[in-house]
Amino acid sequence: MDFEFIVDGARRTIALEKKGDLFLVKDGNLVLEADIVRISKHEVLLRVGDRSLMVRLARDGERAFVWTGGRAYVLSEPAQDSGRSSAGDDKSQEGSSAIRAPMPGKVIKVNVSEGQEVRKNQSLLIVEAMKMENEIRSAVEGIVKKIHVAAGELVDSEKTLVELEPKR
């Protein structure tokens, strides 16, 4: 069975097939045999060869959040995504980028200040959700126009955290 997702803004097709007690997972040219063990309602353990990987899952409306290997991923169905760019990055009419919270959580640390130049993939802030720290990174190179949150603040999904003015 094929599944199509938008993962952090990129379209991915994953094929999943039951093969005895294992699952055959195909992602492009990559083919893995995995044992999938359900730990709880929101946790599964993936075993691929001699490696084990804990995966935590959560849903917020039409989106799903997956935490694994110290990284958070945002998944949505392509029809629901309607061309939005990755992980809460939204372009406004003025040409600035609004970095939004990908999930509800608590701001642990703000790593930038207003007026600061940032490079693409630079850490802007840390948001804790489901006992995991998620690094929110800049999708563009630019200047921090406005910071809308402070350390310790609770945020809802889609709340604007930081506004960036992209370099031209």
Wavefront OBJ file of the C-alpha trace (Angstrom):
o trace
v 0.000 0.000 0.000
v 1.385 3.413 -0.983
v 1.136 6.458 1.278
v 1.787 9.968 0.026
v 2.723 12.675 2.555
v 4.108 16.145 2.755
v 7.050 15.780 5.185
v 8.487 19.133 6.304
v 7.304 20.674 3.030
v 8.583 17.930 0.690
v 6.310 15.401 -1.049
v 7.217 11.800 -0.171
v 5.735 8.472 -1.216
v 6.244 5.544 1.147
v 5.187 2.000 0.256
v 4.358 -0.338 3.132
v 3.851 -4.070 2.644
v 3.388 -6.852 5.207
v 5.909 -9.670 4.771
v 5.402 -12.389 7.393
v 6.068 -10.807 10.801
v 7.946 -7.880 9.237
v 7.020 -4.883 7.120
v 8.734 -4.024 3.857
v 9.188 -0.226 3.732
v 10.090 1.416 0.406
v 11.094 5.068 0.182
v 12.332 5.757 -3.337
v 15.269 3.384 -3.948
v 15.620 2.626 -0.225
v 14.042 -0.692 0.832
v 14.030 -1.785 4.486
v 12.605 -4.718 6.393
v 11.282 -3.434 9.707
v 9.704 -4.957 12.779
v 7.137 -2.496 14.144
v 6.185 -2.887 17.816
v 3.439 -0.720 19.322
v 4.588 0.486 22.771
v 1.630 2.761 23.585
v -1.056 4.783 21.832
v 1.561 7.364 20.779
v 4.797 5.334 20.633
v 6.147 2.617 18.372
v 9.501 0.892 18.271
v 11.024 0.273 14.831
v 13.640 -2.426 14.539
v 15.641 -2.503 11.331
v 18.426 -5.069 11.404
v 20.330 -4.529 14.669
v 19.085 -0.911 15.086
v 16.090 0.131 17.174
v 14.390 3.481 16.867
v 11.713 4.892 19.186
v 9.082 6.926 17.343
v 6.573 9.215 19.079
v 3.438 10.320 17.266
v 0.840 13.058 17.824
v -1.999 14.574 15.808
v -3.191 18.160 15.658
v -6.132 18.466 13.299
v -5.081 17.470 9.789
v -1.368 17.280 10.619
v 0.680 14.608 12.324
v 3.899 15.118 14.241
v 6.596 12.470 14.414
v 9.554 12.661 16.813
v 12.447 10.288 16.276
v 16.216 10.414 16.539
v 16.108 13.808 18.264
v 14.236 15.412 15.358
v 10.617 16.431 14.794
v 8.794 15.986 11.477
v 5.488 17.512 10.393
v 3.347 15.331 8.124
v 0.210 16.238 6.213
v -1.702 14.813 3.309
v -0.927 16.505 -0.033
v -4.577 17.518 -0.610
v -4.659 19.194 2.810
v -1.292 20.900 2.369
v -2.353 23.160 -0.535
v 1.196 24.234 -1.378
v 2.326 25.537 2.010
v 6.016 25.510 2.658
v 7.791 23.645 5.427
v 7.208 23.468 9.185
v 5.141 26.547 9.713
v 7.039 28.867 7.373
v 4.547 31.234 5.750
v 5.207 34.123 3.358
v 3.172 37.272 3.956
v 2.358 40.006 1.450
v 5.116 42.271 2.745
v 7.762 39.692 1.844
v 8.503 38.636 5.419
v 8.417 35.022 6.609
v 6.382 34.127 9.663
v 7.858 31.137 11.481
v 4.961 29.393 13.229
v 4.853 26.767 15.957
v 4.496 23.355 14.268
v 2.767 21.950 17.381
v 1.551 23.099 20.800
v 4.345 23.345 23.364
v 6.487 25.524 25.602
v 9.231 27.863 24.390
v 12.389 26.734 26.191
v 14.916 29.105 24.649
v 15.032 31.953 22.125
v 18.387 31.840 20.296
v 18.122 35.081 18.288
v 17.308 38.748 18.840
v 15.440 41.324 16.758
v 17.619 42.848 14.050
v 19.998 39.869 14.022
v 21.084 38.383 10.696
v 20.377 34.644 10.398
v 21.467 32.048 7.899
v 19.345 29.283 6.424
v 18.891 26.365 8.903
v 20.126 28.472 11.856
v 18.428 27.625 15.158
v 15.897 30.322 16.073
v 14.291 28.796 19.157
v 13.663 25.593 21.074
v 10.076 24.453 21.720
v 9.373 21.527 24.049
v 6.458 19.270 23.134
v 5.673 15.804 24.498
v 8.853 15.909 26.632
v 11.026 16.378 23.539
v 12.923 19.517 22.599
v 12.324 20.624 19.007
v 14.685 23.056 17.354
v 12.873 25.572 15.142
v 15.225 26.610 12.335
v 15.187 29.399 9.788
v 13.969 28.340 6.359
v 15.662 31.364 4.749
v 18.647 33.640 5.075
v 17.564 37.016 6.406
v 17.078 39.378 9.350
v 14.923 38.807 12.442
v 12.148 41.384 12.069
v 10.127 40.589 15.222
v 10.106 37.972 17.998
v 6.579 37.199 19.211
v 7.405 34.852 22.133
v 9.655 34.591 25.167
v 11.272 31.663 26.987
v 8.758 29.947 29.273
v 5.738 30.916 27.167
v 3.172 28.273 26.180
v 2.279 28.342 22.472
v -0.496 26.831 20.406
v 0.013 25.182 17.054
v 0.363 27.770 14.249
v 1.202 30.665 16.619
v 3.667 33.038 15.001
v 6.974 32.719 16.852
v 9.352 34.870 14.791
v 9.085 37.066 11.699
v 12.040 37.094 9.304
v 12.771 39.461 6.456
v 14.451 37.341 3.770
v 17.646 38.630 2.140
v 17.134 39.576 -1.474
l 1 2 3 4 5 6 7 8 9 10 11 12 13 14 15 16 17 18 19 20 21 22 23 24 25 26 27 28 29 30 31 32 33 34 35 36 37 38 39 40 41 42 43 44 45 46 47 48 49 50 51 52 53 54 55 56 57 58 59 60 61 62 63 64 65 66 67 68 69 70 71 72 73 74 75 76 77 78 79 80 81 82 83 84 85 86 87 88 89 90 91 92 93 94 95 96 97 98 99 100 101 102 103 104 105 106 107 108 109 110 111 112 113 114 115 116 117 118 119 120 121 122 123 124 125 126 127 128 129 130 131 132 133 134 135 136 137 138 139 140 141 142 143 144 145 146 147 148 149 150 151 152 153 154 155 156 157 158 159 160 161 162 163 164 165 166 167 168
